[in-house]
C-alpha cells in the first residue's frame, strides 16, 4: 500500500487509517519522509509486540497504557509519559499490561510499512 503522504507538510486526522495487525495490535501510519516516520500503535491488554530488530533508529513514546518492554535483553515496565530509545538492529519487543497506545518515530522511514 503506497500512501500519498510522503513529505507532506500537513497530514490531518482524516488521512489516517487504523490498520489491524492481528493479535490485538493496530497501527496508523502518520506523516513521513525519506528520513523520518511517525506511527501510532494501538494495543489491547495482553497483546504482544513480538521480539524483532530492524536497521532503523526508533523512539517510542507511551501515549496511554502500561507495557513491559524488553530491549537488548533488559526488561522494564513503562507507562504514559515514558520514552524509549532503540538503536539500529537491537532486539526489542513488548507485552501490553494495560490497554494502550504508543507513538513510534523511525529514522529512516519504514519502507516495509508502506507495502
MMTF fields as JSON, N, C-alpha, C and O atoms, coordinates in Angstrom:
{
  "mmtfVersion": "1.0.0",
  "mmtfProducer": "UNKNOWN",
  "numBonds": 459,
  "numAtoms": 460,
  "numGroups": 115,
  "numChains": 1,
  "numModels": 1,
  "chainsPerModel": [1],
  "groupsPerChain": [115],
  "chainIdList": ["A"],
  "bondAtomList": [4, 2, 8, 6, 12, 10, 16, 14, 20, 18, 24, 22, 28, 26, 32, 30, 36, 34, 40, 38, 44, 42, 48, 46, 52, 50, 56, 54, 60, 58, 64, 62, 68, 66, 72, 70, 76, 74, 80, 78, 84, 82, 88, 86, 92, 90, 96, 94, 100, 98, 104, 102, 108, 106, 112, 110, 116, 114, 120, 118, 124, 122, 128, 126, 132, 130, 136, 134, 140, 138, 144, 142, 148, 146, 152, 150, 156, 154, 160, 158, 164, 162, 168, 166, 172, 170, 176, 174, 180, 178, 184, 182, 188, 186, 192, 190, 196, 194, 200, 198, 204, 202, 208, 206, 212, 210, 216, 214, 220, 218, 224, 222, 228, 226, 232, 230, 236, 234, 240, 238, 244, 242, 248, 246, 252, 250, 256, 254, 260, 258, 264, 262, 268, 266, 272, 270, 276, 274, 280, 278, 284, 282, 288, 286, 292, 290, 296, 294, 300, 298, 304, 302, 308, 306, 312, 310, 316, 314, 320, 318, 324, 322, 328, 326, 332, 330, 336, 334, 340, 338, 344, 342, 348, 346, 352, 350, 356, 354, 360, 358, 364, 362, 368, 366, 372, 370, 376, 374, 380, 378, 384, 382, 388, 386, 392, 390, 396, 394, 400, 398, 404, 402, 408, 406, 412, 410, 416, 414, 420, 418, 424, 422, 428, 426, 432, 430, 436, 434, 440, 438, 444, 442, 448, 446, 452, 450, 456, 454],
  "bondOrderList": [1, 1, 1, 1, 1, 1, 1, 1, 1, 1, 1, 1, 1, 1, 1, 1, 1, 1, 1, 1, 1, 1, 1, 1, 1, 1, 1, 1, 1, 1, 1, 1, 1, 1, 1, 1, 1, 1, 1, 1, 1, 1, 1, 1, 1, 1, 1, 1, 1, 1, 1, 1, 1, 1, 1, 1, 1, 1, 1, 1, 1, 1, 1, 1, 1, 1, 1, 1, 1, 1, 1, 1, 1, 1, 1, 1, 1, 1, 1, 1, 1, 1, 1, 1, 1, 1, 1, 1, 1, 1, 1, 1, 1, 1, 1, 1, 1, 1, 1, 1, 1, 1, 1, 1, 1, 1, 1, 1, 1, 1, 1, 1, 1, 1],
  "groupList": [{"groupName": "UNK", "atomNameList": ["N", "CA", "C", "O"], "elementList": ["N", "C", "C", "O"], "formalChargeList": [0, 0, 0, 0], "bondAtomList": [1, 0, 2, 1, 3, 2], "bondOrderList": [1, 1, 2], "singleLetterCode": "X", "chemCompType": "L-PEPTIDE LINKING"}],
  "groupTypeList": [0, 0, 0, 0, 0, 0, 0, 0, 0, 0, 0, 0, 0, 0, 0, 0, 0, 0, 0, 0, 0, 0, 0, 0, 0, 0, 0, 0, 0, 0, 0, 0, 0, 0, 0, 0, 0, 0, 0, 0, 0, 0, 0, 0, 0, 0, 0, 0, 0, 0, 0, 0, 0, 0, 0, 0, 0, 0, 0, 0, 0, 0, 0, 0, 0, 0, 0, 0, 0, 0, 0, 0, 0, 0, 0, 0, 0, 0, 0, 0, 0, 0, 0, 0, 0, 0, 0, 0, 0, 0, 0, 0, 0, 0, 0, 0, 0, 0, 0, 0, 0, 0, 0, 0, 0, 0, 0, 0, 0, 0, 0, 0, 0, 0, 0],
  "groupIdList": [1, 2, 3, 4, 5, 6, 7, 8, 9, 10, 11, 12, 13, 14, 15, 16, 17, 18, 19, 20, 21, 22, 23, 24, 25, 26, 27, 28, 29, 30, 31, 32, 33, 34, 35, 36, 37, 38, 39, 40, 41, 42, 43, 44, 45, 46, 47, 48, 49, 50, 51, 52, 53, 54, 55, 56, 57, 58, 59, 60, 61, 62, 63, 64, 65, 66, 67, 68, 69, 70, 71, 72, 73, 74, 75, 76, 77, 78, 79, 80, 81, 82, 83, 84, 85, 86, 87, 88, 89, 90, 91, 92, 93, 94, 95, 96, 97, 98, 99, 100, 101, 102, 103, 104, 105, 106, 107, 108, 109, 110, 111, 112, 113, 114, 115],
  "secStructList": [7, 7, 7, 1, 7, 5, 6, 7, 1, 7, 7, 7, 4, 4, 4, 7, 7, 7, 3, 3, 3, 3, 6, 6, 3, 3, 3, 3, 3, 3, 3, 3, 3, 6, 6, 3, 3, 3, 3, 3, 3, 3, 3, 7, 6, 6, 7, 3, 3, 3, 3, 3, 7, 7, 1, 1, 3, 3, 3, 3, 3, 3, 3, 3, 3, 3, 3, 3, 3, 3, 3, 6, 6, 3, 3, 3, 3, 3, 3, 6, 6, 7, 3, 3, 3, 3, 7, 6, 6, 7, 7, 3, 3, 3, 3, 3, 3, 3, 3, 3, 3, 3, 3, 3, 3, 3, 3, 1, 7, 7, 4, 4, 4, 4, 7],
  "xCoordList": [0.839, 0.0, 0.882, 1.534, 0.919, 1.698, 0.82, -0.244, 1.238, 0.476, 0.89, 2.008, -0.002, 0.304, 0.674, 0.49, 1.192, 1.531, 3.009, 3.422, 3.817, 5.261, 5.582, 5.157, 6.337, 6.85, 5.772, 6.045, 4.558, 3.519, 3.751, 4.086, 3.575, 3.763, 2.66, 2.906, 1.441, 0.315, -0.36, -0.688, -0.561, -1.312, -2.396, -2.096, -3.646, -4.751, -5.27, -4.984, -6.027, -6.57, -7.409, -7.469, -8.055, -8.862, -8.008, -8.527, -6.707, -5.8, -5.387, -4.901, -5.57, -5.08, -6.077, -7.292, -5.533, -6.338, -5.753, -4.552, -6.591, -6.152, -6.157, -7.218, -4.981, -4.819, -4.633, -3.743, -5.472, -5.387, -4.148, -3.983, -3.282, -2.068, -2.231, -1.332, -3.394, -3.65, -3.181, -2.339, -3.732, -3.303, -3.544, -2.86, -4.514, -4.804, -3.946, -3.899, -3.256, -2.395, -2.902, -3.186, -3.015, -3.393, -2.446, -1.868, -2.283, -1.4, -1.924, -2.644, -1.53, -1.791, -0.439, 0.392, -0.221, 0.991, 0.675, -0.248, 1.445, 1.194, 2.038, 2.129, 2.637, 3.457, 4.809, 5.312, 5.389, 6.713, 7.374, 6.717, 8.682, 9.518, 10.668, 10.682, 11.63, 12.729, 13.5, 13.961, 13.641, 14.484, 13.725, 14.35, 12.39, 11.649, 10.23, 9.622, 9.705, 8.32, 7.766, 8.463, 6.476, 5.78, 4.624, 3.904, 4.474, 3.448, 2.808, 3.505, 1.482, 0.741, 0.341, -0.276, 0.691, 0.419, -0.505, -0.19, -1.649, -2.681, -2.61, -2.542, -2.627, -2.548, -3.731, -4.081, -4.34, -5.313, -4.529, -3.391, -5.115, -4.449, -4.076, -4.902, -2.839, -2.346, -1.727, -1.106, -1.884, -1.297, 0.226, 0.802, 0.851, 2.305, 2.892, 2.435, 3.896, 4.744, 5.932, 6.839, 5.926, 6.93, 8.356, 8.619, 9.259, 10.678, 11.16, 10.903, 11.859, 12.347, 13.47, 13.765, 14.077, 15.063, 14.921, 14.328, 15.467, 15.444, 16.582, 17.106, 16.962, 18.107, 17.796, 18.635, 16.618, 16.193, 16.439, 16.333, 16.762, 16.708, 15.239, 14.451, 14.853, 13.443, 13.291, 13.95, 12.408, 11.954, 10.518, 9.735, 10.161, 8.787, 8.346, 9.012, 7.216, 6.618, 5.302, 4.479, 5.1, 3.879, 2.796, 2.862, 1.794, 0.677, -0.349, -0.907, -0.596, -1.589, -1.167, -0.441, -1.617, -1.45, -0.174, 0.524, 0.11, 1.285, 1.809, 1.036, 3.134, 3.778, 5.001, 5.67, 5.289, 6.569, 7.397, 7.105, 8.431, 9.32, 10.586, 11.087, 11.085, 12.406, 13.228, 12.845, 14.354, 15.263, 16.652, 17.211, 17.212, 18.552, 18.681, 19.695, 17.63, 17.644, 17.248, 17.13, 17.041, 16.674, 15.172, 14.642, 14.477, 13.032, 12.742, 13.406, 11.711, 11.27, 9.809, 9.374, 9.062, 7.669, 7.653, 8.285, 6.903, 6.785, 5.308, 4.448, 5.035, 3.646, 3.571, 4.574, 2.358, 2.089, 3.148, 3.439, 3.717, 4.715, 6.146, 7.06, 6.373, 7.732, 8.172, 7.346, 9.482, 10.065, 11.155, 11.897, 11.241, 12.253, 13.046, 12.497, 14.332, 15.191, 15.753, 16.319, 15.59, 16.101, 17.094, 16.741, 18.326, 19.359, 19.122, 18.409, 19.703, 19.539, 19.969, 20.982, 19.192, 19.47, 19.385, 19.721, 18.95, 18.789, 17.487, 16.479, 17.513, 16.323, 15.418, 15.866, 14.13, 13.182, 11.77, 11.463, 10.919, 9.518, 8.811, 9.431, 7.493, 6.74, 5.506, 5.057, 4.978, 3.683, 2.872, 3.36, 1.636, 0.767, 0.102, -0.66, 0.385, -0.181, -1.531, -2.412, -1.691, -2.958, -3.15, -2.237, -4.327, -4.629, -3.937, -3.998, -3.273, -2.518, -2.202, -2.55, -1.522, -1.133, 0.306, 0.685, 1.109, 2.494, 2.647, 1.972, 3.522, 3.887, 5.333, 6.249, 5.532, 6.87, 7.376, 6.632, 8.647, 9.313, 10.532, 11.354, 10.636, 11.709, 12.577, 12.091, 13.885, 14.838, 15.71, 16.35, 15.773, 14.905, 13.512, 13.226, 12.642, 11.271, 11.227, 12.161, 10.148, 9.976, 9.326, 8.101, 10.138, 9.629, 8.766, 7.793, 9.13, 8.354, 6.933, 6.057, 6.671, 5.321, 4.418, 3.197, 4.99, 4.227, 3.867, 3.226, 4.271, 3.998, 2.704, 2.32],
  "yCoordList": [-1.174, 0.0, 1.234, 1.52, 1.956, 3.186, 4.334, 4.561, 5.053, 6.188, 7.45, 7.538, 8.417, 9.668, 10.779, 11.958, 10.414, 11.413, 11.717, 12.545, 11.089, 11.309, 12.79, 13.424, 13.317, 14.684, 15.768, 16.905, 15.441, 16.461, 17.273, 16.717, 18.57, 19.437, 19.249, 19.366, 18.957, 18.762, 17.438, 17.152, 16.638, 15.386, 15.453, 15.533, 15.419, 15.576, 14.225, 13.194, 14.241, 13.014, 12.23, 11.003, 12.92, 12.241, 11.403, 10.511, 11.68, 10.946, 9.591, 8.74, 9.38, 8.171, 7.026, 7.228, 5.83, 4.612, 3.701, 3.431, 3.223, 2.287, 0.895, 0.364, 0.308, -0.981, -2.086, -2.009, -3.11, -4.256, -5.075, -5.506, -5.285, -6.078, -7.49, -8.321, -7.758, -9.065, -9.113, -8.318, -10.05, -10.27, -9.117, -9.001, -8.25, -7.122, -5.904, -5.006, -5.852, -4.724, -4.077, -4.77, -2.738, -1.971, -0.79, -0.363, -0.256, 0.902, 1.894, 1.543, 3.157, 4.253, 4.786, 5.154, 4.827, 5.463, 6.943, 7.329, 7.768, 9.199, 9.86, 9.319, 10.977, 11.672, 10.983, 10.355, 11.118, 10.561, 11.193, 11.764, 11.073, 11.453, 10.472, 9.513, 10.692, 9.735, 9.482, 8.366, 10.509, 10.384, 10.114, 9.851, 10.172, 10.133, 9.623, 9.884, 8.887, 8.399, 8.323, 7.94, 8.702, 8.511, 7.541, 7.593, 6.646, 5.615, 5.522, 5.49, 5.479, 5.289, 3.821, 3.305, 3.143, 1.712, 1.496, 1.893, 0.863, 0.616, -0.848, -1.747, -1.083, -2.428, -2.69, -1.85, -3.849, -4.341, -4.953, -5.384, -4.997, -5.621, -7.058, -7.808, -7.438, -8.776, -8.947, -9.975, -7.955, -8.044, -8.01, -7.415, -8.659, -8.789, -8.118, -8.34, -7.306, -6.782, -7.736, -7.647, -8.649, -9.721, -9.177, -8.09, -9.943, -9.581, -9.505, -10.407, -8.42, -8.213, -7.181, -6.583, -6.987, -5.925, -5.375, -6.015, -4.192, -3.556, -2.539, -2.145, -2.115, -1.208, 0.26, 1.124, 0.552, 1.93, 2.318, 1.474, 3.564, 4.113, 4.31, 4.63, 4.121, 4.237, 4.855, 4.454, 5.841, 6.39, 5.945, 5.956, 5.551, 5.183, 6.021, 6.053, 6.699, 7.495, 6.826, 6.534, 6.586, 5.932, 7.0, 7.821, 6.965, 7.915, 7.492, 8.326, 6.179, 5.628, 4.221, 3.564, 3.752, 2.364, 2.059, 2.95, 0.759, 0.253, -0.956, -1.802, -1.03, -2.069, -2.617, -1.896, -3.896, -4.455, -4.585, -5.411, -3.761, -3.776, -4.555, -4.536, -5.232, -5.844, -5.208, -5.25, -4.623, -4.02, -4.562, -4.331, -5.29, -5.864, -6.697, -6.638, -7.473, -8.382, -7.769, -8.482, -6.457, -5.775, -5.511, -4.941, -5.933, -5.724, -4.562, -4.371, -3.776, -2.684, -2.378, -2.441, -2.048, -1.637, -0.132, 0.635, 0.277, 1.691, 2.058, 1.207, 3.351, 3.836, 5.197, 5.737, 5.738, 7.026, 8.064, 8.279, 8.703, 9.746, 9.268, 10.09, 7.943, 7.408, 7.324, 7.185, 7.41, 7.331, 6.267, 6.097, 5.549, 4.506, 4.802, 5.3, 4.496, 4.657, 3.299, 2.592, 2.938, 1.662, 1.958, 2.55, 1.545, 1.739, 0.784, -0.208, 1.063, 0.165, -1.261, -1.478, -2.213, -3.651, -4.224, -5.392, -3.455, -4.0, -4.818, -4.412, -5.947, -6.795, -6.214, -5.92, -6.053, -5.458, -5.976, -6.48, -5.838, -6.24, -5.864, -5.358, -6.117, -5.725, -6.591, -7.303, -6.5, -7.075, -5.925, -5.18, -5.783, -4.72, -5.186, -6.154, -4.504, -4.858, -4.182, -4.756, -2.962, -2.225, -1.581, -0.938, -1.748, -1.23, 0.106, 0.989, 0.258, 1.474, 1.806, 1.079, 2.945, 3.466, 3.954, 4.636, 3.593, 4.029, 4.938, 4.742, 5.92, 6.758, 6.427, 6.74, 5.79, 5.4, 6.377, 6.78, 6.756, 7.593, 6.823, 6.361, 6.691, 5.917, 6.804, 7.733, 6.496, 7.125, 6.034, 5.31, 5.873, 6.496, 5.887, 5.071, 6.277, 5.779, 4.273, 3.706, 3.622, 2.174, 1.862, 1.782, 1.688, 1.368, 0.111, 0.004, -0.852, -2.108, -1.865, -2.688, -0.769, -0.475, 0.022, 0.035, 0.424, 1.008, -0.003, 0.35, -1.24, -2.274, -2.974, -3.869],
  "zCoordList": [0.0, 0.0, 0.0, 1.004, -1.076, -1.153, -0.701, -1.278, 0.304, 0.815, 0.074, -0.434, 0.014, -0.678, 0.299, -0.004, 1.463, 2.482, 2.542, 3.354, 1.723, 1.799, 1.617, 0.652, 2.563, 2.51, 2.527, 2.142, 2.963, 3.089, 4.358, 5.404, 4.264, 5.424, 6.455, 7.655, 5.996, 6.897, 6.581, 5.43, 7.616, 7.482, 8.555, 9.746, 8.129, 9.068, 9.537, 8.929, 10.616, 11.196, 10.192, 10.264, 9.26, 8.244, 7.293, 6.622, 7.229, 6.336, 6.899, 6.155, 8.186, 8.848, 8.732, 8.74, 8.625, 8.642, 9.715, 9.707, 10.642, 11.666, 11.039, 10.71, 10.873, 10.201, 11.231, 12.077, 11.158, 12.061, 11.71, 10.569, 12.698, 12.501, 13.059, 12.933, 13.683, 14.281, 15.723, 16.139, 16.481, 17.856, 18.803, 19.819, 18.489, 19.375, 19.135, 19.976, 17.989, 17.648, 16.359, 15.382, 16.36, 15.166, 15.062, 16.061, 13.844, 13.71, 12.684, 11.749, 12.897, 11.971, 11.528, 12.358, 10.232, 9.719, 9.589, 8.872, 10.284, 10.313, 9.218, 8.116, 9.482, 8.493, 8.343, 9.274, 7.141, 6.914, 5.699, 4.829, 5.671, 4.535, 4.507, 5.279, 3.634, 3.486, 4.778, 5.018, 5.607, 6.787, 8.075, 9.103, 8.054, 9.316, 9.092, 8.054, 10.084, 10.024, 11.431, 12.371, 11.567, 12.838, 12.632, 11.635, 13.625, 13.586, 14.962, 15.977, 14.994, 16.234, 16.296, 15.364, 17.396, 17.529, 18.724, 19.846, 18.47, 19.484, 19.922, 19.084, 21.236, 21.803, 22.721, 23.55, 22.571, 23.537, 24.699, 24.513, 25.879, 27.022, 26.671, 26.151, 26.954, 26.679, 25.302, 25.033, 24.417, 23.07, 23.162, 24.073, 22.202, 22.198, 20.964, 19.843, 21.185, 20.118, 20.069, 20.896, 19.097, 19.026, 19.023, 18.508, 19.599, 19.595, 18.146, 17.348, 17.819, 16.459, 16.478, 17.513, 15.341, 15.176, 13.757, 12.888, 13.537, 12.22, 12.171, 13.212, 10.975, 10.851, 11.131, 10.874, 11.647, 11.911, 13.365, 14.255, 13.612, 14.969, 15.285, 14.395, 16.568, 16.929, 18.304, 19.263, 18.381, 19.653, 19.843, 18.893, 21.06, 21.391, 22.578, 23.613, 22.416, 23.481, 23.862, 22.994, 25.149, 25.622, 25.812, 26.727, 24.915, 24.989, 26.025, 26.738, 26.104, 27.028, 27.41, 26.664, 28.57, 28.964, 29.713, 30.197, 29.794, 30.504, 29.741, 29.292, 29.597, 28.803, 29.526, 30.267, 29.306, 29.713, 28.443, 27.578, 28.343, 27.185, 27.501, 28.625, 26.491, 26.544, 25.427, 24.258, 25.802, 24.833, 25.119, 26.191, 24.143, 24.273, 25.555, 26.25, 25.851, 26.993, 28.33, 29.327, 28.361, 29.6, 29.595, 28.642, 30.678, 30.796, 31.727, 32.745, 31.341, 32.208, 31.904, 30.754, 32.945, 32.776, 32.545, 33.271, 31.497, 31.156, 31.086, 30.86, 31.287, 31.309, 30.636, 30.17, 30.595, 29.954, 30.335, 31.511, 29.299, 29.51, 29.418, 29.351, 29.411, 29.316, 27.847, 26.943, 27.634, 26.3, 26.277, 27.245, 25.15, 24.97, 23.708, 22.725, 23.735, 22.554, 22.173, 23.006, 20.894, 20.386, 19.276, 18.256, 19.478, 18.469, 17.297, 17.452, 16.131, 14.994, 15.333, 15.998, 14.87, 14.985, 16.387, 16.577, 17.378, 18.727, 18.768, 18.189, 19.44, 19.558, 20.645, 21.753, 20.306, 21.243, 20.982, 19.902, 21.998, 21.892, 23.177, 24.112, 23.222, 24.409, 24.61, 23.713, 25.826, 26.188, 26.769, 27.619, 26.308, 26.81, 28.1, 28.094, 29.199, 30.5, 30.739, 31.378, 30.223, 30.289, 28.927, 28.41, 28.343, 27.008, 26.792, 27.648, 25.635, 25.439, 24.003, 23.073, 23.853, 22.553, 22.643, 23.595, 21.628, 21.533, 20.316, 19.306, 20.409, 19.277, 18.931, 19.691, 17.777, 17.33, 16.279, 15.384, 16.393, 15.404, 14.907, 15.699, 13.589, 12.971, 12.091, 11.445, 12.079, 11.177, 10.587, 11.349, 9.26, 8.266, 8.322, 9.198, 7.392, 7.403, 7.168, 6.601, 7.601, 7.461, 6.124, 6.024, 5.111, 3.778, 3.804, 3.057, 4.677, 4.769, 5.262, 4.997, 5.968, 6.441, 5.307, 5.458, 4.197, 3.1, 2.013, 1.023, 2.194, 1.176, 1.441, 0.688]
}
